[in-house]
Amino acid sequence: MFATVPNPIPARMKGLNRAEICDVNFSEFVKSWNGTPDAKPSPGEAILDGSALDAQAFRELFESQLISRHLDLMARVLRVQNKVFYTIGSSGHEGNAMVARATRHTDPAFLHYRSGGFMAERFRKIPGMDPIMDSALSFAASAEDPASGGRHKVWGSKPLWVLPQTSTIASHLPKALGTAVAIEAAKRIGHKLPVPGDSIAICSFGDASANHATAQTAFNAASWTAYQKLPAPVLYVCEDNGIGISVKTPSGWIAESFRNRPDLDYFFADGLDLAAGYGDVQRAVEHCRRTRRPTFLHLRTMRIMGHAGTDFEIEWRSIEELVNVEAGDPLLRSAQIALESGLMGKDEILALYEDTRKKCFAAAEDADRRPRIETLEHVVAPLAPYTPDKVAKEAARAPEHEARVKAFGSEEKLPEKQAPRHMAIQINNALHDIFAKYPDTLLFGEDVAQKGGVYTVTKGLQKAFGARRVFNTLLDETMILGMAQGFANMGMLPIPEIQYLAYFHNACDQIRGEAASLQFFSNNQYANPMVVRIAGLGYQRGFGGHFHNDNSITALRDIPGLVVGCPSRGDDAATMLRTLTALAKVDGRVSVFLEPIALYMTKDLYEAGDGQWLTTYPAPDQAMPLGEGRIYGEGNDDLVIFSYGNGMPMSLRAAREIEKKHSWKVRVVDLRWLVPLNEKYIVEQAKSAKRILIVDEGRHSAGVGEGVITAIAEGGYGARPFRRVVGADTYTPLAGAAFLVIPKDEDIIAAADELL
């Protein structure tokens, strides 16, 4: 039996804050210890009888714990001096250093914000790295911070395979599982992994976060995967401190909720006691690595001090409760183990404690003198990297001819040798080409495999390239996008499909908060290259209603760094896809390929049977430059119409009627690229226009049209007569009523009449 840690000696000075009390408690506890130490163990000997932890390992873990604690104490002191900008601490969670020790630095880690102990210990894996200085630079928001370049306080390291997380309220759990699945999937398609093939993915979070819907979807997907005997080596580490800011977790809830969950293997370890807990941590890690099954490690922790520096617990927790918390401080238990085992004496412990304090404060003062970000250009540099020449060259690089022939079945079946076809078929052809070009491409989503998608856009891909590269997922958009991030982390090119635009909103944060932010918060050290295919927009007949006719793309337009392309015809769709995949491959970008459902099968433009919306397939060495539009009626200046997607055939039909009615020469501009809008291109087209119409099938508020108008006005041409034809600010109703809320040909003609 281990001795019980006594209550810490009460602080004698009135007015001490919680951090100072915890600091004093440690020193007073060590000084007052009066036990009889055992004979000093040798480095390889168990630190205490029955412990899986040897003396050398304990000593290093204890040092990592002290580094983590003093970084917390330093942050609380220097925050009020405006030298540090982050005070969410790891105190009480220092036991997560055991997880770092039991795993490898090549096991990708997705950590929550109380991971100071884990990071200090993982730094040992590569000689010469300094956890104190690196952390101090991050706390100080220094431009020399090796994790984020001063953009945020994150736990992250490229050489240590710790991918920076910021929100960490469960939103990182899906991509952790996705990474675990990707490690195994890479082997099946012959892709060379950037980590060893027996790596596992590590993901830590708190007990409160375990209740979040995003966490629950990740746990469910992990179990769903394991139930089908598919490997998914993810180690979910729930650091249970019993409280979420001020809301307490019911006692026993985490164990009761997860101990018997199907196909999620449960382990418990005491994170407050290194000697007792390490063996259980080891068993969980070894189980995950050996079985390749999703594993749940329930790690007992506690939160010492408030949630952050602004959380004054004394205002909402009793003195008795706070004293009990402080009595359970894991650093006191570690000091006790060091003393009882005879490994260290009082003076040695106190000297190490004070030496660690000095190193942390010295590093913080040094970091405060280092440069910080001072320009907007510096802030956004890693947000959306773009090398146009390299992207254009890669987009125009055709697949190997033999690979294309094999993909399409024969030389005669190559798509450029076929008659003009509609958009759905040309997207399908382009996807075949992309799969032939990039052997590490994966396409997945709901119903995309044997069925070929709801609209058969992916038909034949699985047959041509196999179930390992084209496969169905569970019905869960959050997990689809989490999987995509995992595959991207492991160097593959994921093309996830979101079945309808309305379904994207369920999972938007996986792009907004996670995928699109990674390059920014890692200073472009990590990226999530992917092309997300989303079927959407309005005008779908016979199968309507809001969820199948969603014209709201506002949620996409304001995601920093995201690229959104929206083709209106088949050849444009093919060349746009080539550029999007090149952007992913060359610059690591996240993009959305927004496919107008109503135009998938459209063949005619003006009259039934004219076939004027069919296109030939562009040669495989042709690509569409990012931001470049398409012009119909070059040089016509009486009226210029800007539109995209479904608005294009409408605008062209309306243009013909307007020319007849008013004897105007009309130019129609297909924007094609919606995010970012090419403002320079828009202004160039508006410059010579006598009148301007913007046809935006999106809603009146926050639609693409607002961006077009702003570009024209800021470009100096806002005085030109203009009108905007847009959808109404409403959800889309069912049946024919849907066409009352989105623009029609007649609306465009009427708006032109108003410009007379």
N, C-alpha and C positions, 0 to 999 in steps of 0.2 A: 504493500500500500504506500502511495506517495503521501508525504506530509501535507497537511492542509495549509494553504497560504493564509496567514493571519491578516486581520484587518490592517490596512496601512495606518501608520501613525498619523493622527490628525495634524493638519498644518497649523502651525502656531501663530502664523501671521494673518491677521484679519485683512480681507480685501484682495487676497490672492484669487486670480482667475482659475478656471478649470485646468488649463494647460500647466500653469505654475504649480497647482496642487499635485497633479500627476507627476510632474518633474520632481518635486520635493519628496513625494511618497517613495519614489524609487530609491533615492539616496538614503532616506531614513530607514527604509526596509532593509537595505543591505547592511547598513551600519548596526542595526539592532538585532540582526540574526545571531542566535547563540547556540545553534546546533553543533553536532560533532561531525566533521566531514569524514567521508570514507578515504581510503588510500587513493591517491590520484591515479585515474585510469590511463592506460596507454592510449595513443591516438586511435588505434583500431579496436579498442575494447568498448563494450556497451557502456553508454553513459550512466545508466542505472540498470540494475538487474531486470532482465526481461524486456528491455527496450531494444527495438530494431535500429536504434540510432547509436552510432559510435561516437566516441569523445571528440574526434576531429570534426566530424560532420556537425555535431551539436555546437561546437565552438563557432563554426562558420555561420550556422543558422542564427545563433545568438547575435553575432556581429551584424548580420543582415537586419535582424529585428531592431537593433539599436540605431542603425542608419535610418531605417524607416521612421522610427519614433522621433529622432532628432530633426529630420526633415520636417515633420509635422510641427514640432515645437518652434523651429526656426521660422516657419511660415506664419505662425500666429504672432510672433514678435515683430517680424519685419513687414507684415502686411500693413500695420498702422504707420509704418514709416514710408509706405508707398514704394517699397523695394521688392515686394512679392505680391502676386496678384491672384492667389489661389489658396484656399484654406480648407478644402475638403480633405480630411486626413485619413490615414490608414491605421490610426491607433486602435488597438484591440484586434486588428485583423493581421497582425504581423505573422501569424502562423501560416499564412498563405505562402510564406517562403518555403515551406515544406513541399508544396506542389512544384515550385520552380526547381528545387533540388532533385525531386524524383523524376522530372521530365528532362527533355533535351532542349537545347537552344534552337534546334531545328523543328521543334513541334510548334506550328503556328499558334500564337496566343492572342485571344481577344479578351481584354481585361477590363474590369470595372474600376472605378476611381480609387478604391481602397486597396491598391495593389503595390504599395511601396515595398513591403517585405519581399513579395514575389520578384519585383524588378531588381532589388539589391542582390538577391541570391542568384538570379539568372545572369547578372553581369559577371559572375565568377566563371561562367562557361567559356568566355573568351578572355584570355589573359590581356592585361593592359587597359581594359576599359574601366572607366571611373563612374560608378553609379551616383556618387554624391555630386560631382561637378555637372554631369549631364542633367540630373534632376534639378539642380540649382538654376541652370540656364533655362529650363522649362518653367520653373516657378517664377522666374524674373521676366518671362516673355522676351528673352533675348533673341535677337536675330541669329545668334550662333547656336541656339538650341538644336541639337542634332535630331530631335524627333519631329518637330513641326516648324522649325525656323522661326519660332516666336509667335505663332498664330494662335496657339492655345496651350494650356497646360494639359498635356496628354502623357500617358504612359505608352511609350512606343520606342522601337529601335529596329532599324533595318537589319543590321547584322544579327540581332537576337530574335528575329522573326516575331516581334511583338507589333502587331498592326494597330496604329493609333485609333482609339475610340474616344468619343467626346460625350455623347448623350448617355450611353451605358445604362439606360433604363430599359433593358431587355431587347432593344432594337438590334443588338449585335448577335443575339442567339441564332437567328436563322442563317446568317452567313457563316457562323462557326460550324454548324451542321453541314452547310453547303461545302465548306472547305474539306471536312472529313469525307464526305461523299466523293468529292473531286479527287482526293488522294487515291481512292480506290478506282475511280472511273478512268483516271489517266493510264493506269496499268492496262486496262482492258482495250484501250484504243492505241496503245503504243506511244503515248505522249511522255516525253522526258520531264519528270517532275523537278521543281527547284529545291525540293527537300527529299530526304530519304523515303523510300517506299513504305517503310513501317512507321512513319510519323503518325502522330495523333493530333487532333485539334483541341485546344484548351480554351474554355470559355468560363469566366467567372462573373458572378452577379450576386445580388443580395436576396435575402428571403422575401423582402417586400416586392422586388422586381419579379420574383417567380410567379406572382399572381397576374402579371401583365398579360394581356391577350397575345402580344408578340412572343412572349416566353412560352405561353401555352401552345401556340401553334408550332413552335420549334420542338417542344417535347413530344407533341403528337406526331409530328413528321418523323422524328427520330424513332419512335416506337413503330410507326407505320412502315418505316424502312426495314428495321430489324425483324419485324413480323414476317416480312417476305424473304428473310434470310439474306438480305443485301448488306454488305459491310458498311458501317458508318462509325468510324473510330473517333467519336467526339467525347471529351471528358467535360461534362458540365459540373462546375464547382459552385455550389450554392453556399456562400459564406453567410451563415445564419447568425446574425447578432440580435435578432428578436425585435427589431424596430426599423421602421422606415420614416426617417426624419422624426416625427413625433407619434406616429401611429404604430402601436405595438402589434406584432404578429402573435396570434394565439399560441400559447404554449403547446408544443408538440405538433403544430400544424404541418411543418415541412416534412417531418418524418412520416406522419400519417398520410400525407398527400402523395408522397413519392416512393415510399418503401415497397409498396406492392403494385406499382404501375407496370402494366405489361410491357415487356421488351425494353425497359429502361432500367439497367442494372444498378441497384442502390448500394452505396457504401457510406459508412459514417466514420468520421475521424474527429478527434478533439483538437481543434486548432488552437486551444489555449495552453496546451501542454505538449512541448516538442517531444519529450521522451515517450509519452503515451501515444501520441497521434501519428508519429511518422510511419510506423509499420502499417497502419490502416491506409494512409495516403499512398504508400508504395503499392499496396495490394490493389487499390483502385486503378492506379496508373498501369500497373502490369497487366491487370485484367483487360483494360481498354486496348492496350497495345497488342496483347496476345489474341483476344477474341475478335477484335475489330468491331465490337458492339458499342452502341451508345451507353455511356456510364455516367451515373449521377453520384457525385461525391458531396455528401452533406457535411460541411466543415463547420464545426462549432466555433463561433467567434463572439466578440462583444464590441460594442462601440464605446471607446474611451473618448470622452469629450463630446461636444455637440456635433451635429451633422456637418456644420461648417463654422467658420469663425463668427458668423452672425447669429448663430443659434445659441441663445442663452438658456441652457437647460434648467437652470435654477428657477426660471419663471414657470416651468410646467412639470418639473419632476421634484419629488421630495428629497430632502437632505439624506434621509435613510436609504433611498433608492440609489442616489449618487454614490454614497459611501460604499454600498454593496458592489456597485459596478467597479469602482476603483480597487476594491479588494480583490476582484477577479482579474486584474490586469495581467495579461500573459507575460509581460516582461518581469513581473515579480516572480512568477512561477519559473521562468527561465533562470533568473538570478538564483532562486532557491536550488534548482537542479545543479547549477554550476558550483554552488557552495556545498551542498550535500554530497555530491559525487567526489569532491576534493579536486575537481578540475581547476577551479579558480578560487582565490581567496578574496576577502572583502576589498582589500586595497587594489587588487588587480581589476576587479569588476568596476569599481568606482573610477579608476584611472581610464579604463576603456570607455566607460560612459562619458567622462568629461572630454576625452580625446575625440570621441565621435562628435560631441557637441561642437568642439572647436573647428573640426573639419567642415561640418555643415554650415556653420556661420561664416567661416572664411570663404567657402565656395560661394555662398549667397552674396557676400559683399563683392567678391570678384565678379560674379555674374551681373550684379547691378551696374558695374562699370563698363560692361560690354555693350556694343551697339544694339539698338532696338529698331524695329521697323518704323520708318519715318515717311514713307511715300505710299500712295495708293498703288503705284506700279509694283512696288515690292510686295504689298499685301496679296495682290491677285496673281502674281507671277505663276504659282503652281496650279491655279484654279482650272485653267482651260488651255493647257499647252497645245500649240498648233504649229506644225512645220509644213506649210502649204506645198512646197516642192516635193518633199518626201512623200506626203500623203497622195499627191497627184500621181507620182511615179508608181506608188504601190497600188493605187486604185486602177491604174491602166495596165498593170501587169497581168496578163492573161494566164489562166491556168494552163498546165501542160496539156497539149492536144490529146495525148493518149488518155489522160485522166478524164477529159471532157467526153471523149467518145465512149469510154466505159460508163460514165455517169448517165449519159443520155441513151445508151443502148447501141448506137451505131453512128457511122459518119453521116448517113442520110438523115438521121433524126436530130442532128444538131439544130438548136432553135433558130439560129440566124438563117437557116435554109428553109424555114417553114413560112407559111403565109402569115400575114398580119393577124395578131391575136389580141385578146382583151387582157386587162391588167392582171387578173388572178393568175393566168397562165404565165405571163412574163415575170411576175414575182417568183413563181415556182421555178421557172427556168433560171432566174438569177440565183436563187438559193442552191440549185444543183451546181451551178458554176462556183459559188463560194465554197461549197463543200469539197468540190474537186480541187480548188485552189489551196484551201487550208485544211489539212488533215485533222487539225485539233478543234474544228468547229463542232459544236453541239447545239441541237435544236430541241427544245422541250417545252411542255405546257400541257394544258388540258385538251385531250382529244386530237393531238397533232400527229400521232403515229399512224396506226393502221387506218384510221378514218381520214387522216389528212387534213384535220381541222374542220370546223363547222362549215367553212366555205371551200373546202378541198384545196386550199392554197398550198398546203404542204404535202399534197398527195404524191406518193411514189418516192418520197425522200427516204423513208425508212427502208423500203425495198432496195433502193440503190445503195444506201450507205450503212444499213444495219441498225439493229435496235440499241447498240451501244452508243450511237451518236444521235439518234432521233428517237425520243421516248416520251411517254405520257407521265405526268406527275399527278399527285393528289390535287384535289380541287381546293387550292389555297394559293392565292396570288402572292401573299407575303412570303411564303416558302419558295415559290417559283423564283422570285427576285433574290431571295437569300441564297438559293442554289446558284443562281447566275454569278453572284459575287464570289462564291466559293470556287467555282470553276475558273473565274477570272484570276483569283488569287494564285491559283496553281498554273497559270500561264496558258490556259485554253481560251478559245473564242466562243463564248456562249451567246446564243440567239434565243432568248426566252420569248414565249408568246403569251401575251395577256389577251384573253379571248375577246373582251370588249373594253372600250375606254372606261366605261362606268365601273368596271371591276378594278381598274388601276387605282382608283381613289381609296379602295380598301387597304392598299399596300403602298401608298405613295411614299411613306417615310423610308422605305427600303431604298428608294432612289434619292429622295431629297436629303434625308439625314445620314444615309450610309454610303451608298455607291458613289454618288456625285461629289461627296465631301472628302473622300479618301485622299485624292491627290492634293487637295488643299491642306488638310491637316497633317499630312505626312511630308509636306514640302516636296511633293512629286517623287517620293521614294517608293510609294506603293500606288497602284492604280487598279481600277476595276473595268478593264476594257470589255464592253458588251454592246450589242445592238438589241434593243427591246422592241419586238414587233407588237404593235397594238392595233387591232381592228376597231374602227370607231367612226365618229361623226354621224351626221343625220342622213335623211332621204332614203333609208332602207324601206322598201315597200313590202307589205305582207307579213312583216315580222317586226313590229315596232315597239313603241313604249320606251320609257326612259333608259332602261338598261341596255337596249339594243340600238338606240338612236341618241347617243350622248354627244352633244356638240360642245361640251365645256372642256377647253384645253388650258384653262387658266392655271390649273395645278401643275402643268408642265412648263408653262412659260416663265415662271418665277423661280425655277430651280437653277442656282448658279452653276455654270459650267456645262450644263446639259445641252446637247444638240438635238433638235427636232426637225426632221424632214417629213414632208407630206406631198407625195406625188399625186398627180391627177390623171396620168396616163401610163400605159405599160412600159414604154421605152424609158421614160423618166424614172420609173420605179426601179428598173434594173440598174441604170447608171448611178442612181442615188445610193442604192444598196452597196455598190462597189466602193463608193467613197466612204460610207459609214463604217464598213468593215476595215477599210484602210485607216481611218481615224482611230479605230480601236487598236489595230495592230501597231501603228507607228507612234501614236501619241497617248495611247491608253485611255481614250475617251469613252464616256458613257453617252449613248445616243438612243433616241426613240424614232422608230420608223412607223409613222402614223398612216395607216392604210384606210382610205375611204371605202367602207363596205359597199356603198351604193354604186361605186364605180368598178368594183371587181369584175362584173360581167357585162359592163356597158360596151356596146358595140357601135351604136349609132350616135350621131350628134344632132343633126338638123331634122331629118325625117327617118322614119322607120325603114330599115334596110340600107341606109347609105354607107354604113360601115366606116364612118369617118373618125370613130374613136378607137379603132383598132390600130395597132402599131406593129411594125416589124421589130424583131429582137436586135438590139444593138450589138455590134461585134464585141467580143470579150475584152478588147483593149480600149474600150471607150468608157469614160466615167464623167460624172457631173461635178464640176468644181463646187466646193462648199460656198453657199451664198448666192450662187448664180441662178437667176430666174430664166423664164422662157417668155419670149415676146411674140405675140400674134399681131400682125399689122404694123410692122416696123415703120417708123416715120409718120404715122398717123397721129395728129396732134389735137384735133377738135375735142376729143374726149379720150381720156386714159382711164381704164378700169384696172384696179388692182384686186386680185383674188387668189384663191388657192383651192385645192381639193375639189369638192363637189361644186364649188362656185365657178370653176373654170368652164365646164360645158354650158352652164346657165349663162355666164357672162358672154360667151361666144355667140350663143343663140340670140341673146338680147342685143348684142352689138350689131348683128345683121339687121335686126328690126329697127334699131336706132338709126343706122345708116340710111335705111330706106325712108324712114319717117322724117328725119331732119337733114338729110344730105350731108351728114358729118362723116369724117374719116375717124374711125375708132381704133385705138390700140388697146389690146388686152394683155396684161402682165401677170403671168403665173409666178407668184413669189417662190413657191416650192420649198424654201427653207424658212421655217417659222421661228426657230430659236437657234442662234441669235438672228434677229432680223437684219438683213443687210441694208442698213440705213443709207449708206452711200449709194447703193444701187437704186433704192427707192427714190431718193432725191434726184438722181440722174434721169430717171424716167419721168418724174414730175416736172422737171425743169421746163420742158417745152410744151407741157399740156395747157390747153386753154381751159379745160374743165376736168375735174377728177371725181371718179366714183370708187369707193371702196366696198367691195362685196365680201362680207365676212359671214360665213355660215355659223360662226360662234355666237355667243350671247352678246347682248348690247353692252353689258358691263364687263370690263377686263378682257375683252376679246382681242384678237390679233389686229383688228381694225384700229384700235386705239393706238397701237404701236406704229402703224403705218401713218396715221394722221400726225402723230407726234414727230416722226422723222421728217415729214414734209414741212411741218411748221418750223421746226428747229433748223431745217435746211434753208429757210428763207422764202418758201413758196406757199405759206399758209393762207395768203390772200386770194389764191385762185378759188373760183367757185367749186365747191365740193359737196358731196353727199355721201352718207354711209348707209349701206343696206345691210342690216344685221338681223340676227335672231332675237327673239324676245327673251327677257330675263325670267324664264320659267323652265320647269322640267318638261320633257317631251311627253305628250299624251299618246294614247294608243290610236291605231287606225288612221283614218283620214284627217283627224284633228291634228296629227303631228305636223301637217303641212301648213297649219295656220300659224305656227310659231317660228318657222325658219324661212329664209328668203326664197322667192320664186322669180322666174323669168320676168313676170309682169311687174314685180317690185323694182327690178333694175331699170326697166323701161320707164316706169313712172318716175323714178328718181332722176333719170336723164331729162325727162320732160321739165322737171323743176329747175334744171340748170339752164334752160333757154334764156 
